[in-house]
């Protein structure tokens, strides 16, 4: 179950990274930082939903 969840989250992170690269253009650290923050929220949100 956790493996499946990680795959879903990673797919969403990759999509967000592609979008953010277009927005931020060049500042890779900013892109990575934003994606990591989003990943934490996503994981907490998804895990919360699965537990209900």
KACOR-V842865 format. One record per helix or strand of 2 or more residues. SS is the DSSP state (@ for helix, = for strand). FROM is the first residue (numbers start at 1). TO is the last residue. Records with the same first field share a line. If there is no record, write none. Layout:
SS: FROM-TO ; FROM-TO
This chain:
@: 2-24 ; 28-51
